Amino acid sequence: MLLDLLLFGAGVTLLVGGATALVSGGTRLAGALGVPPVLIGLTVVAWGTSVPELIVSLMAALSGRGDMMLGNVMGSNVANIGLILGTAAVLMAPLNDRSIWKLEMPVLLLGTALFWGLVVDGSLGRVDGAVLMVLFAYVTIRSIRDGLNDARARRRAATAGEAPPTGMISGALLTALGMAGLVLGGRWIVDSSVRIAAALGAPEVVIGLTLVAVGTSLPELATTLVAALKRESGIALGNVVGSNLFNLLAVAGPVAVIHPVPVGHELMEREFPSLAIMTLALVLVTLTSGRIGRVAGVGLLSLYAALLVWWIL
């Protein structure tokens, strides 16, 4: 027990340190490349923080637990919106970057509808997975191309005497170190928490529904909160939207290509409606101008708590 408590403390330290390094590195990369911070949040930060979902989902599918893989993907997306964005909104009311509605939010809505359409027949096969991967490749290429075009336009508009942005190497190094800290810290927290809960006599189903489910979203939670505290609203919002896109398209897609996944009735009756409800809530809070305020944050957190109660009961 003592060793697990120490491991838990070390995991929290790594998680917070990794999130801080990742946000700082992402900010420097955005400045060095001349792209909006939201683009770094949608790509580099979102992909890095979604690695735990990819690993857990791949291991679940290869072991024949397809429902666990799909439940992890959908549960993480619900937690990203309700728990993570809701908490960030309550604490800091981050700015709402409407540029995500040019591409990423419409693709997220399309991807969610497409995901449901592909699994409604009771399975997510190799062709289905390939379709999801193609859509992810499209949105990635478009996002990067649009961001680089904006960067070139900004450089042309800059004054001749303005010094070129620096920080590419240090930004990349901080980003890589941050990702490593997030993955390792999150893993230590989940492993130690599961063992502590088991030692205290908590039922296995409760451990799975709480510690393991939330544990894979810890990197996104830590990164989004640190970004909000540092007033890097673009990274905070981009991380949530980008992570959800990554989970739906770049986690479920490759896993299905490697190992086709059967879809249980329980997922269709519980997780899919929850994902649809929370995605619509994300649409509502990002359509407004200005900040994603504390009232919206309380609403997202309340909705997430209600869905958790529904899942458990």
C-alpha atoms as one frame of an Amber mdcrd trajectory, in Angstrom:
protein
   0.000   0.000   0.000   2.763   2.463   0.913   4.591   1.821  -2.363   1.363
   2.399  -4.310   0.752   5.672  -2.445   4.259   6.836  -3.346   3.701   5.745
  -6.967   0.416   7.679  -7.014   2.162  10.824  -5.760   4.935  10.455  -8.327
   2.311   9.968 -11.045   0.513  13.175 -10.081   3.809  15.064 -10.133   4.689
  13.700 -13.568   1.196  14.420 -14.870   1.219  18.059 -13.795   4.817  18.566
 -14.926   4.130  16.878 -18.254   1.028  18.991 -18.861   2.919  22.190 -18.067
   5.777  21.229 -20.382   3.377  20.213 -23.163   1.440  23.488 -23.030   4.642
  25.551 -22.897   6.149  23.555 -25.763   2.975  23.829 -27.824   2.870  27.593
 -27.284   6.506  27.939 -28.419   5.862  25.747 -31.473   2.858  27.864 -32.438
   4.965  31.019 -32.142   7.904  29.544 -34.068   5.684  28.258 -36.877   3.462
  31.333 -36.888   0.286  29.247 -36.606  -2.655  29.756 -34.213  -2.287  27.911
 -30.868  -5.602  26.149 -31.539  -3.940  24.291 -34.440  -1.236  22.952 -32.119
  -3.983  21.938 -29.693  -5.933  20.179 -32.441  -2.919  18.237 -33.692   0.267
  17.824 -31.642  -1.290  18.217 -28.174  -4.458  16.255 -28.944  -2.571  13.346
 -30.509  -0.059  13.208 -27.682  -2.695  13.163 -24.945  -4.750  10.512 -26.788
  -1.972   7.907 -26.771  -3.399   6.161 -23.641  -6.767   5.626 -25.378  -4.997
   4.178 -28.426  -2.941   1.736 -26.347  -5.833   0.636 -24.121  -8.192   0.244
 -27.101  -5.691  -1.747 -29.153  -4.954  -4.106 -26.275  -8.679  -4.562 -25.594
  -9.488  -5.370 -29.234  -6.579  -7.815 -29.616  -7.726  -9.647 -26.471 -11.235
 -10.049 -27.888 -12.833  -7.301 -25.770 -14.272  -5.197 -28.568 -16.964  -3.640
 -26.388 -14.268  -2.409 -24.018 -12.456  -0.720 -26.920 -15.583   1.036 -28.166
 -16.657   1.879 -24.630 -13.238   3.406 -23.952 -13.417   5.533 -27.117 -16.925
   6.802 -26.466 -16.456   7.131 -22.709 -13.291   9.183 -23.227 -15.065  11.501
 -25.666 -17.917  12.026 -23.207 -15.398  12.727 -20.406 -13.399  15.113 -22.613
 -16.448  17.319 -23.135 -18.330  16.968 -19.863 -15.551  16.566 -17.306 -12.545
  18.234 -18.905 -14.021  21.160 -20.842 -16.646  21.634 -18.113 -13.977  21.872
 -15.399 -11.857  24.266 -17.484 -14.896  26.473 -18.103 -15.783  26.623 -14.396
 -12.226  27.471 -13.371 -11.141  29.885 -16.095 -13.964  30.431 -18.646 -11.616
  29.972 -21.662 -12.055  31.952 -24.849 -14.122  30.277 -27.532 -12.042  30.054
 -30.732 -14.660  30.054 -33.493 -12.061  29.007 -36.085 -12.735  25.368 -35.163
 -16.068  25.716 -36.972 -14.264  26.130 -40.297 -13.332  22.448 -40.374 -12.835
  20.497 -37.151 -16.278  20.828 -35.541 -18.177  19.953 -38.754 -15.873  16.944
 -39.211 -16.436  15.922 -35.573 -20.206  15.983 -36.152 -19.787  14.083 -39.416
 -17.423  11.592 -37.788 -19.824  10.949 -34.897 -22.727  10.325 -37.282 -20.518
   8.191 -39.539 -19.270   6.176 -36.558 -22.847   5.384 -35.547 -23.777   4.476
 -39.130 -20.834   2.069 -39.450 -21.572   0.147 -36.241 -25.370   0.054 -36.425
 -25.120  -3.324 -38.201 -23.484  -4.837 -35.118 -19.800  -4.700 -36.051 -16.941
  -2.368 -36.920 -15.060  -4.147 -39.714 -11.865  -3.529 -41.616 -13.543  -1.490
 -44.357 -15.290   0.613 -41.702 -11.963   1.232 -39.991 -10.350   2.243 -43.277
 -13.147   4.771 -43.912 -12.547   6.344 -40.498  -8.794   6.523 -41.139  -9.319
   8.233 -44.518 -11.507  10.886 -42.883  -8.859  11.440 -40.200  -6.145  11.823
 -42.851  -8.299  14.382 -44.677  -8.987  16.569 -41.642  -5.333  16.377 -40.568
  -3.984  17.444 -43.952  -6.573  20.230 -44.253  -5.860  21.538 -40.732  -2.102
  21.634 -41.258  -2.394  23.156 -44.743  -4.783  25.885 -43.573  -2.573  26.635
 -40.567   0.552  26.954 -42.706  -1.286  29.186 -45.183  -2.314  31.454 -42.311
   1.286  31.500 -41.086   2.600  32.544 -44.506  -0.008  35.288 -44.723   0.993
  36.598 -41.303   4.667  36.631 -42.237   3.941  38.574 -45.423   1.897  41.090
 -43.421   4.610  41.499 -40.781   6.854  44.523 -40.849  10.217  44.126 -42.539
  12.134  44.849 -39.345  10.299  42.260 -37.246  12.547  39.453 -35.997  11.556
  35.939 -37.103   9.965  33.835 -34.357  12.270  31.505 -32.445  11.795  28.530
 -30.153  11.288  25.657 -32.593  13.864  23.313 -31.005  13.011  24.133 -27.391
   9.300  23.930 -28.192   9.649  20.508 -29.803  11.763  19.243 -26.903   9.317
  20.507 -24.275   6.411  18.991 -26.213   8.084  15.580 -26.406   9.032  15.625
 -22.706   5.503  16.700 -21.803   3.931  13.843 -23.743   6.235  11.329 -22.080
   5.436  12.726 -18.630   1.698  12.614 -19.304   1.693   9.014 -20.526   3.937
   7.710 -17.740   2.286   9.766 -14.994  -1.199   8.737 -16.088  -0.178   5.088
 -16.168   1.302   5.257 -12.660  -1.828   6.932 -11.296  -4.173   4.353 -12.825
  -2.094   1.326 -11.784  -1.571   2.500  -8.215  -5.209   3.604  -7.824  -6.543
   0.244  -8.992  -4.316  -1.612  -6.531  -5.214   0.750  -3.656  -8.939   0.408
  -4.402  -8.645  -3.388  -4.585  -6.758  -3.460  -1.273  -9.573  -1.440   0.298
 -12.142  -3.923  -0.998 -13.743  -1.896  -3.815 -15.661  -4.052  -6.358 -13.919
  -4.634  -9.699 -16.823  -3.175 -11.689 -16.631   0.087  -9.707 -12.874   0.262
 -10.322 -13.409  -0.223 -14.052 -16.200   2.328 -14.358 -14.335   5.025 -12.427
 -10.568   4.747 -12.042  -9.709   3.060 -15.354 -12.265   4.991 -17.427 -11.262
   8.387 -16.057  -7.588   7.394 -15.906  -7.160   7.316 -19.682  -8.530  10.878
 -19.822  -6.113  12.234 -17.203  -3.610  13.558 -19.813  -6.353  15.581 -21.534
  -7.647  16.821 -18.175  -4.228  17.940 -16.946  -3.294  19.555 -20.275  -6.595
  21.402 -20.666  -6.536  22.733 -17.101  -2.923  23.910 -17.375  -3.685  25.533
 -20.738  -6.698  27.325 -19.228  -4.667  28.514 -16.239  -1.972  29.817 -18.594
  -4.661  31.586 -20.647  -3.847  29.431 -23.668  -7.504  28.994 -24.572  -6.755
  27.850 -28.112  -4.757  24.898 -26.839  -7.398  24.081 -24.197 -10.334  23.960
 -26.634  -8.275  22.480 -29.470  -7.107  19.660 -27.206 -10.697  18.602 -26.419
 -11.963  18.783 -30.013  -8.786  17.251 -31.465  -8.747  14.412 -28.917 -12.354
  13.506 -29.714 -11.577  13.467 -33.429  -8.491  11.325 -32.775 -10.439   8.851
 -30.628 -13.256   8.380 -33.129 -11.155   8.220 -36.275  -7.531   7.395 -35.408
  -8.139   5.016 -32.493 -11.237   3.086 -33.555 -10.150   3.108 -37.231  -6.731
   1.408 -36.973  -7.970  -1.002 -34.277 -10.845  -2.142 -36.525  -8.468  -2.589
 -39.468  -6.180  -4.766 -37.328  -8.971  -6.672 -35.573 -12.693  -6.281 -36.540
 -14.808  -5.416 -33.509 -18.316  -6.726 -32.659 -20.735  -4.172 -31.203 -23.000
  -5.167 -28.310 -26.581  -3.979 -27.799 -25.643  -2.297 -24.523 -23.273   0.057
 -26.332 -25.971   1.037 -28.822 -28.502   1.661 -26.044 -26.255   3.485 -23.557
 -22.888   4.766 -24.797 -23.982   5.962 -28.241 -26.894   8.085 -26.958 -24.543
   9.511 -24.307 -21.955  10.402 -26.964 -24.604  12.039 -29.145 -26.000  14.083
 -26.241 -22.580  15.306 -25.117 -21.476  16.150 -28.680 -24.610  18.265 -29.137
 -23.781  19.992 -25.842 -20.319  20.792 -27.238 -21.978  22.278 -30.315 -24.130
  24.552 -28.153 -21.271  25.900 -26.018 -18.953  26.496 -29.007 -21.561  28.253
 -31.144 -21.731  31.128 -28.696 -19.314  34.032 -29.013 -16.822  35.200 -26.419
 -15.948  32.792 -23.628 -17.172  29.349 -22.669 -18.524  30.653 -19.386 -18.914
  29.148 -15.958 -22.648  28.570 -16.428 -21.858  26.431 -19.483 -19.153  24.654
 -17.469 -21.570  23.813 -14.660 -24.040  22.569 -17.267 -21.450  20.291 -18.871
 -20.334  18.897 -15.505 -23.952  18.296 -14.420 -24.720  16.526 -17.674 -21.622
  14.350 -17.290 -22.598  13.443 -13.706 -26.125  12.533 -14.842 -24.764  10.278
 -17.591 -22.438   8.560 -15.105 -25.384   7.820 -12.826 -27.329   6.448 -15.798
 -24.416   4.197 -16.794 -23.982   2.821 -13.286 -27.684   2.267 -12.657
